[in-house]
Structure formats: C-alpha cells, structure tokens
Amino acid sequence: LIVLSSSEIMMAIESTQKLERYYNNLLLIKIYTHPR
C-alpha cells in the first residue's frame, strides 16, 4: 500500500480538478469555434 499525506491527496485532487476544467474549456472552445 502507498501511504499519502493529506496534503499530497489535496494537491492531487486540485490538479485533477484543474485538468477537468482545462478539458471542459477545450470542449467549449471546439463547440463555439465549430458551430454546426
């Protein structure tokens, strides 16, 4: 088992949330720049 400190877990959660926002923004940009 790998033991992570709470600060490391929080950093991992924050980084994944930032990635999710980044990809969501990319999807929105693609939708807006390539309208049907």
mmCIF file of the N, C-alpha and C atoms, coordinates in Angstrom:
data_MODEL
# 
_entry.id   MODEL 
# 
loop_
_atom_site.group_PDB 
_atom_site.id 
_atom_site.type_symbol 
_atom_site.label_atom_id 
_atom_site.label_alt_id 
_atom_site.label_comp_id 
_atom_site.label_asym_id 
_atom_site.label_entity_id 
_atom_site.label_seq_id 
_atom_site.pdbx_PDB_ins_code 
_atom_site.Cartn_x 
_atom_site.Cartn_y 
_atom_site.Cartn_z 
_atom_site.occupancy 
_atom_site.B_iso_or_equiv 
_atom_site.pdbx_formal_charge 
_atom_site.auth_seq_id 
_atom_site.auth_comp_id 
_atom_site.auth_asym_id 
_atom_site.auth_atom_id 
_atom_site.pdbx_PDB_model_num 
ATOM 1   N N  . LEU A 1 1  ? 0.839   -1.200 0.000   1.00 0.00 ? 1  LEU A N  1 
ATOM 2   C CA . LEU A 1 1  ? 0.000   0.000  0.000   1.00 0.00 ? 1  LEU A CA 1 
ATOM 3   C C  . LEU A 1 1  ? 0.872   1.248  0.000   1.00 0.00 ? 1  LEU A C  1 
ATOM 4   N N  . ILE A 1 2  ? 0.415   2.249  -0.738  1.00 0.00 ? 2  ILE A N  1 
ATOM 5   C CA . ILE A 1 2  ? 1.130   3.533  -0.766  1.00 0.00 ? 2  ILE A CA 1 
ATOM 6   C C  . ILE A 1 2  ? 0.403   4.496  0.157   1.00 0.00 ? 2  ILE A C  1 
ATOM 7   N N  . VAL A 1 3  ? 1.134   5.044  1.116   1.00 0.00 ? 3  VAL A N  1 
ATOM 8   C CA . VAL A 1 3  ? 0.518   5.964  2.075   1.00 0.00 ? 3  VAL A CA 1 
ATOM 9   C C  . VAL A 1 3  ? 0.807   7.393  1.634   1.00 0.00 ? 3  VAL A C  1 
ATOM 10  N N  . LEU A 1 4  ? -0.257  8.154  1.434   1.00 0.00 ? 4  LEU A N  1 
ATOM 11  C CA . LEU A 1 4  ? -0.109  9.552  1.038   1.00 0.00 ? 4  LEU A CA 1 
ATOM 12  C C  . LEU A 1 4  ? -0.522  10.450 2.185   1.00 0.00 ? 4  LEU A C  1 
ATOM 13  N N  . SER A 1 5  ? 0.189   11.541 2.327   1.00 0.00 ? 5  SER A N  1 
ATOM 14  C CA . SER A 1 5  ? -0.211  12.510 3.344   1.00 0.00 ? 5  SER A CA 1 
ATOM 15  C C  . SER A 1 5  ? -1.431  13.269 2.840   1.00 0.00 ? 5  SER A C  1 
ATOM 16  N N  . SER A 1 6  ? -2.176  13.868 3.749   1.00 0.00 ? 6  SER A N  1 
ATOM 17  C CA . SER A 1 6  ? -3.395  14.573 3.360   1.00 0.00 ? 6  SER A CA 1 
ATOM 18  C C  . SER A 1 6  ? -3.078  15.713 2.402   1.00 0.00 ? 6  SER A C  1 
ATOM 19  N N  . SER A 1 7  ? -1.937  16.368 2.577   1.00 0.00 ? 7  SER A N  1 
ATOM 20  C CA . SER A 1 7  ? -1.588  17.481 1.683   1.00 0.00 ? 7  SER A CA 1 
ATOM 21  C C  . SER A 1 7  ? -1.343  16.976 0.268   1.00 0.00 ? 7  SER A C  1 
ATOM 22  N N  . GLU A 1 8  ? -0.718  15.810 0.143   1.00 0.00 ? 8  GLU A N  1 
ATOM 23  C CA . GLU A 1 8  ? -0.479  15.245 -1.181  1.00 0.00 ? 8  GLU A CA 1 
ATOM 24  C C  . GLU A 1 8  ? -1.803  14.865 -1.842  1.00 0.00 ? 8  GLU A C  1 
ATOM 25  N N  . ILE A 1 9  ? -2.714  14.321 -1.043  1.00 0.00 ? 9  ILE A N  1 
ATOM 26  C CA . ILE A 1 9  ? -4.024  13.955 -1.587  1.00 0.00 ? 9  ILE A CA 1 
ATOM 27  C C  . ILE A 1 9  ? -4.756  15.208 -2.066  1.00 0.00 ? 9  ILE A C  1 
ATOM 28  N N  . MET A 1 10 ? -4.707  16.268 -1.251  1.00 0.00 ? 10 MET A N  1 
ATOM 29  C CA . MET A 1 10 ? -5.377  17.511 -1.641  1.00 0.00 ? 10 MET A CA 1 
ATOM 30  C C  . MET A 1 10 ? -4.768  18.072 -2.924  1.00 0.00 ? 10 MET A C  1 
ATOM 31  N N  . MET A 1 11 ? -3.446  18.011 -3.038  1.00 0.00 ? 11 MET A N  1 
ATOM 32  C CA . MET A 1 11 ? -2.798  18.511 -4.256  1.00 0.00 ? 11 MET A CA 1 
ATOM 33  C C  . MET A 1 11 ? -3.224  17.690 -5.463  1.00 0.00 ? 11 MET A C  1 
ATOM 34  N N  . ALA A 1 12 ? -3.332  16.383 -5.291  1.00 0.00 ? 12 ALA A N  1 
ATOM 35  C CA . ALA A 1 12 ? -3.748  15.529 -6.399  1.00 0.00 ? 12 ALA A CA 1 
ATOM 36  C C  . ALA A 1 12 ? -5.175  15.858 -6.816  1.00 0.00 ? 12 ALA A C  1 
ATOM 37  N N  . ILE A 1 13 ? -6.053  16.065 -5.831  1.00 0.00 ? 13 ILE A N  1 
ATOM 38  C CA . ILE A 1 13 ? -7.442  16.407 -6.134  1.00 0.00 ? 13 ILE A CA 1 
ATOM 39  C C  . ILE A 1 13 ? -7.500  17.740 -6.873  1.00 0.00 ? 13 ILE A C  1 
ATOM 40  N N  . GLU A 1 14 ? -6.728  18.723 -6.393  1.00 0.00 ? 14 GLU A N  1 
ATOM 41  C CA . GLU A 1 14 ? -6.736  20.032 -7.047  1.00 0.00 ? 14 GLU A CA 1 
ATOM 42  C C  . GLU A 1 14 ? -6.229  19.928 -8.478  1.00 0.00 ? 14 GLU A C  1 
ATOM 43  N N  . SER A 1 15 ? -5.180  19.148 -8.696  1.00 0.00 ? 15 SER A N  1 
ATOM 44  C CA . SER A 1 15 ? -4.618  19.039 -10.044 1.00 0.00 ? 15 SER A CA 1 
ATOM 45  C C  . SER A 1 15 ? -5.605  18.354 -10.987 1.00 0.00 ? 15 SER A C  1 
ATOM 46  N N  . THR A 1 16 ? -6.313  17.335 -10.497 1.00 0.00 ? 16 THR A N  1 
ATOM 47  C CA . THR A 1 16 ? -7.282  16.668 -11.367 1.00 0.00 ? 16 THR A CA 1 
ATOM 48  C C  . THR A 1 16 ? -8.442  17.599 -11.685 1.00 0.00 ? 16 THR A C  1 
ATOM 49  N N  . GLN A 1 17 ? -8.865  18.413 -10.703 1.00 0.00 ? 17 GLN A N  1 
ATOM 50  C CA . GLN A 1 17 ? -9.943  19.361 -10.965 1.00 0.00 ? 17 GLN A CA 1 
ATOM 51  C C  . GLN A 1 17 ? -9.498  20.394 -11.992 1.00 0.00 ? 17 GLN A C  1 
ATOM 52  N N  . LYS A 1 18 ? -8.230  20.838 -11.909 1.00 0.00 ? 18 LYS A N  1 
ATOM 53  C CA . LYS A 1 18 ? -7.732  21.795 -12.894 1.00 0.00 ? 18 LYS A CA 1 
ATOM 54  C C  . LYS A 1 18 ? -7.719  21.157 -14.279 1.00 0.00 ? 18 LYS A C  1 
ATOM 55  N N  . LEU A 1 19 ? -7.313  19.879 -14.361 1.00 0.00 ? 19 LEU A N  1 
ATOM 56  C CA . LEU A 1 19 ? -7.309  19.193 -15.652 1.00 0.00 ? 19 LEU A CA 1 
ATOM 57  C C  . LEU A 1 19 ? -8.722  19.086 -16.205 1.00 0.00 ? 19 LEU A C  1 
ATOM 58  N N  . GLU A 1 20 ? -9.690  18.764 -15.337 1.00 0.00 ? 20 GLU A N  1 
ATOM 59  C CA . GLU A 1 20 ? -11.071 18.654 -15.797 1.00 0.00 ? 20 GLU A CA 1 
ATOM 60  C C  . GLU A 1 20 ? -11.556 19.986 -16.344 1.00 0.00 ? 20 GLU A C  1 
ATOM 61  N N  . ARG A 1 21 ? -11.244 21.084 -15.629 1.00 0.00 ? 21 ARG A N  1 
ATOM 62  C CA . ARG A 1 21 ? -11.658 22.402 -16.118 1.00 0.00 ? 21 ARG A CA 1 
ATOM 63  C C  . ARG A 1 21 ? -10.987 22.703 -17.454 1.00 0.00 ? 21 ARG A C  1 
ATOM 64  N N  . TYR A 1 22 ? -9.707  22.339 -17.580 1.00 0.00 ? 22 TYR A N  1 
ATOM 65  C CA . TYR A 1 22 ? -8.966  22.602 -18.810 1.00 0.00 ? 22 TYR A CA 1 
ATOM 66  C C  . TYR A 1 22 ? -9.615  21.875 -19.990 1.00 0.00 ? 22 TYR A C  1 
ATOM 67  N N  . TYR A 1 23 ? -9.936  20.589 -19.801 1.00 0.00 ? 23 TYR A N  1 
ATOM 68  C CA . TYR A 1 23 ? -10.542 19.829 -20.888 1.00 0.00 ? 23 TYR A CA 1 
ATOM 69  C C  . TYR A 1 23 ? -11.954 20.319 -21.190 1.00 0.00 ? 23 TYR A C  1 
ATOM 70  N N  . ASN A 1 24 ? -12.711 20.705 -20.147 1.00 0.00 ? 24 ASN A N  1 
ATOM 71  C CA . ASN A 1 24 ? -14.046 21.246 -20.386 1.00 0.00 ? 24 ASN A CA 1 
ATOM 72  C C  . ASN A 1 24 ? -13.952 22.527 -21.191 1.00 0.00 ? 24 ASN A C  1 
ATOM 73  N N  . ASN A 1 25 ? -12.965 23.378 -20.876 1.00 0.00 ? 25 ASN A N  1 
ATOM 74  C CA . ASN A 1 25 ? -12.781 24.616 -21.634 1.00 0.00 ? 25 ASN A CA 1 
ATOM 75  C C  . ASN A 1 25 ? -12.428 24.306 -23.080 1.00 0.00 ? 25 ASN A C  1 
ATOM 76  N N  . LEU A 1 26 ? -11.586 23.297 -23.298 1.00 0.00 ? 26 LEU A N  1 
ATOM 77  C CA . LEU A 1 26 ? -11.236 22.921 -24.672 1.00 0.00 ? 26 LEU A CA 1 
ATOM 78  C C  . LEU A 1 26 ? -12.478 22.476 -25.436 1.00 0.00 ? 26 LEU A C  1 
ATOM 79  N N  . LEU A 1 27 ? -13.331 21.681 -24.786 1.00 0.00 ? 27 LEU A N  1 
ATOM 80  C CA . LEU A 1 27 ? -14.552 21.224 -25.447 1.00 0.00 ? 27 LEU A CA 1 
ATOM 81  C C  . LEU A 1 27 ? -15.448 22.401 -25.792 1.00 0.00 ? 27 LEU A C  1 
ATOM 82  N N  . LEU A 1 28 ? -15.594 23.354 -24.850 1.00 0.00 ? 28 LEU A N  1 
ATOM 83  C CA . LEU A 1 28 ? -16.427 24.525 -25.114 1.00 0.00 ? 28 LEU A CA 1 
ATOM 84  C C  . LEU A 1 28 ? -15.862 25.330 -26.273 1.00 0.00 ? 28 LEU A C  1 
ATOM 85  N N  . ILE A 1 29 ? -14.544 25.494 -26.302 1.00 0.00 ? 29 ILE A N  1 
ATOM 86  C CA . ILE A 1 29 ? -13.919 26.251 -27.392 1.00 0.00 ? 29 ILE A CA 1 
ATOM 87  C C  . ILE A 1 29 ? -14.176 25.554 -28.729 1.00 0.00 ? 29 ILE A C  1 
ATOM 88  N N  . LYS A 1 30 ? -14.057 24.230 -28.759 1.00 0.00 ? 30 LYS A N  1 
ATOM 89  C CA . LYS A 1 30 ? -14.304 23.500 -30.003 1.00 0.00 ? 30 LYS A CA 1 
ATOM 90  C C  . LYS A 1 30 ? -15.752 23.679 -30.447 1.00 0.00 ? 30 LYS A C  1 
ATOM 91  N N  . ILE A 1 31 ? -16.677 23.637 -29.486 1.00 0.00 ? 31 ILE A N  1 
ATOM 92  C CA . ILE A 1 31 ? -18.092 23.785 -29.830 1.00 0.00 ? 31 ILE A CA 1 
ATOM 93  C C  . ILE A 1 31 ? -18.359 25.178 -30.390 1.00 0.00 ? 31 ILE A C  1 
ATOM 94  N N  . TYR A 1 32 ? -17.774 26.204 -29.740 1.00 0.00 ? 32 TYR A N  1 
ATOM 95  C CA . TYR A 1 32 ? -18.050 27.576 -30.164 1.00 0.00 ? 32 TYR A CA 1 
ATOM 96  C C  . TYR A 1 32 ? -17.337 27.925 -31.465 1.00 0.00 ? 32 TYR A C  1 
ATOM 97  N N  . THR A 1 33 ? -16.151 27.368 -31.693 1.00 0.00 ? 33 THR A N  1 
ATOM 98  C CA . THR A 1 33 ? -15.409 27.728 -32.898 1.00 0.00 ? 33 THR A CA 1 
ATOM 99  C C  . THR A 1 33 ? -15.838 26.883 -34.090 1.00 0.00 ? 33 THR A C  1 
ATOM 100 N N  . HIS A 1 34 ? -16.528 25.779 -33.848 1.00 0.00 ? 34 HIS A N  1 
ATOM 101 C CA . HIS A 1 34 ? -17.005 24.934 -34.944 1.00 0.00 ? 34 HIS A CA 1 
ATOM 102 C C  . HIS A 1 34 ? -18.509 24.712 -34.801 1.00 0.00 ? 34 HIS A C  1 
ATOM 103 N N  . PRO A 1 35 ? -19.293 25.769 -35.018 1.00 0.00 ? 35 PRO A N  1 
ATOM 104 C CA . PRO A 1 35 ? -20.752 25.617 -34.886 1.00 0.00 ? 35 PRO A CA 1 
ATOM 105 C C  . PRO A 1 35 ? -21.296 24.712 -35.990 1.00 0.00 ? 35 PRO A C  1 
ATOM 106 N N  . ARG A 1 36 ? -22.384 24.056 -35.674 1.00 0.00 ? 36 ARG A N  1 
ATOM 107 C CA . ARG A 1 36 ? -22.987 23.170 -36.661 1.00 0.00 ? 36 ARG A CA 1 
ATOM 108 C C  . ARG A 1 36 ? -23.789 23.976 -37.680 1.00 0.00 ? 36 ARG A C  1 
# 
